[in-house]
C-alpha cells in the first residue's frame, strides 16, 4: 500500500493499535525518516496512550501505559551494534502477555525475535510517499484484516 502523508501513516498505526490485545511483537523496518515513529505514534493512539511518543534512538527503549492494562514497549536498536543486556530485557518483554512490543532496527537482535511477529516494511519513495508492506503470520491476522 502507498501512504502519502504523516496523517495516513498515523491512521494506519491507530487502526492496528485498536486491535491489539497484548503479547504482540511488531518489527518496523525502514531507513531513517521512513515513518516508523509516526506509525508508532498512531499505534499508541489506538492503545489510548496520550503521551508524547518520540523515537527512543538515544534511550534505546520507552515504555507507555495504555488501555486495558497494556504496556507499549518501544525499542530502537539503531545505535547498538551489540545488544548485550538489552537481549535479556527484550526476551522478558516479548513473553509478557500484557506488553505490545515495537522494535526498530532489529537486525542486531533478530535471534531473540519470535517468528510469530508482525513485520512492517516502510520504504520511502521520492515524490510518491511511502510504500508499506506488512508481513503477517496467520496467528496475528486479526491485526490487519
Buried (B, 14 or more C-beta within 10 A) or exposed (E): EEBEEBEBBBBBBBBBBBEBEBBBBBBBBBEEEBBBBBBBBBBBBBBEBEEEBBBBBEEBBBEBEBEEEBBBBBBBBBEBEEBEEBBEBBEEBBEBEEBBBBBBBBEBBEEBBEEEBBBBBBBBEEEEBBBBEBEBEEEBEEBBE
